[in-house]
């Protein structure tokens, strides 16, 4: 019966190989779909960049400029806050005196 076990192993290997080929085909199809979607997305970004560069989309350019100014303001504020925190940490922790707990009449 050793020949029968070889046949079972060969049959199982063939089944596994076919299943692997099916999964590989599915993977290739999925990658092709993903590539097409990414190409479409890149085209959209390229078109948007072209419109912005040409200045044809004035409201969007104004919004981007406002956003840029807001980001600059926030960055300056964060730098000042960081400087303040560093200065306070160099001075050491403040010396707090604990307050005594109020006495209760219970």
Buried (B, 14 or more C-beta within 10 A) or exposed (E): EEEEEEEEEEEEEEEEEEEEEEEEEEEEEEEEEEEEEEEEEEEEEEEEEEEEEEEEBEEEBEEEEEEEEEEEEEEEEEEEEEEEEEEEEEEEEEEEEEEEEEEEEE
